[in-house]
Amino acid sequence: MKIGIIVAMAYEAKILEDEIGQLLGEIPFTVRVSSPGLKYAKKAAEQLLSEGHGFFISWGVSGGLNPSLKPGRLLISQQVTTVSDQALEFTGNLGKRISNELKPLNPVLGRITSTEKPVVSPVEKSKLRNASNADAVDMESIAIAKIAKKNNCDFLSIRSIVDSANFEIPSSALAGMDSQGNQAMFTVLKQLAYRPRELKSLVELSFHFRKALKTLSSSAKLLIK
């Protein structure tokens, strides 16, 4: 079996690509950068399926919906949902093996949901948690999980929390994001000039993001041998 790991952004992929080896020391894997968003994740999953991959991992950072999840906390999910769809659940042994390998990081085994657009404010996050009963949110996992379920493949989401449930993402940060998920610093600074009060939260978000990436790096080192 080959594992297909789908990530939205190149710097999330680099964390995996910097490690040398196979997953769990024995399983070959492919890392595919999709760009952020459900349609891009779906396309990446379909491509990996056509190339013979039979297990899918949704990998990267996410937003917290469960108030107990702080920046840098690892979430592992075999349950994926949206507000309108029935939850998809996966119970394969390989997913459990991968989860067990990450136990030194004290991960939360929870549920993740996916949305079309970023969930920015604490109010939005609270509403989404109440509607989905999810612990975290991203913009890719449900699309990948649907491809997996439709084709009798297994699935796992491995996500590190960036913004907690009570943190509001500054609009200047989102304004500086291009279609590949890269940060355009000039655009950020331009937006920040109009919203100087966002500087504090922008600095906090940067710090939280580094914590989340550090957790992903630790996860990669445990999984790839």
C-alpha positions, -999 to +999 in steps of 0.1 A: +000+000+000+011+036-007+001+065+014-009+098-001-004+128+022-022+159+011-012+193+024-025+228+015+007+248+016+043+242+006+059+249+040+037+222+055+049+198+029+086+207+035+083+195+071+076+160+057+100+162+028+129+172+051+127+137+067+143+107+051+127+074+053+093+057+050+062+061+071+065+039+102+098+027+087+081+005+061+054+022+041+062+044+010+043+078+009+038+107-015+034+143-004+011+163-026+006+201-022-030+210-032-034+247-023-060+256+003-096+247-003-119+218-008-119+217-046-081+216-046-079+189-020-104+168-039-084+171-071-052+161-052-069+131-037-082+120-070-048+122-086-032+102-058-060+076-061-053+072-098-016+067-090-024+037-067-025+053-033-049+035-009-046+054+023-049+092+026-037+116+053-048+152+055-018+170+070-012+206+082-024+233+105-060+240+115-081+263+136-094+253+171-131+250+178-128+232+211-119+258+237-095+234+255-072+232+224-043+257+225-019+267+197+005+239+190-018+211+202-019+181+179-053+167+168-057+133+152-090+126+136-106+096+120-140+114+121-147+142+096-178+162+091-194+193+077-225+212+090-247+197+063-232+162+058-232+131+079-199+124+097-175+101+079-157+077+102-127+055+095-116+027+117-087+010+099-057-005+118-031+016+100-048+048+112-046+035+147-009+025+143-001+060+131-020+075+160-001+053+185+032+064+171+023+100+179+014+094+215+046+111+229+031+144+217-001+138+238-025+143+208-062+148+211-083+122+193-112+142+181-134+153+152-125+177+125-148+197+102-142+215+070-155+248+055-152+266+022-138+297+038-116+305+068-135+307+101-122+339+116-140+351+148-147+334+181-185+338+174-182+319+141-161+292+157-186+287+185-215+284+160-195+259+139-186+238+170-223+237+181-234+227+146-208+201+139-196+190+174-161+192+159-128+201+178-110+218+149-116+232+114-097+232+082-105+236+045-094+203+031-101+172+052-138+165+042-130+165+005-102+140+010-123+119+033-151+117+008-128+104-019-114+078+005-148+066+016-161+064-019-132+042-030-130+020+001-098+036+012-088+046+048-082+081+060-066+101+088-063+138+096-032+150+114-036+187+123-018+211+146-038+240+161-028+276+151-056+298+163-076+288+194-114+290+197-113+324+214-087+340+190-099+363+162-078+361+131-068+396+120-081+406+086-047+419+075-034+383+078-061+370+055-056+398+030-020+388+026-028+352+016-025+342-020-042+313-037-013+290-028-015+299+009+016+320+008+019+352+027+024+384+006+042+406+032+037+439+012-001+433+012-001+425+049+018+457+057-005+477+034-036+464+052-020+468+086-015+505+078-052+509+077-057+487+108-028+494+132-047+479+161-043+445+145-005+445+150-007+428+184-029+400+172-009+396+140+023+391+161+004+366+183-008+347+153+028+345+139+039+331+173+011+306+173+019+295+137+055+288+146+043+266+175+019+247+152+047+241+127+070+229+155+044+203+165+041+191+129+079+188+127+079+167+158+052+146+143+071+140+111+102+129+130+081+103+149+064+089+118+092+089+092+120+064+099 
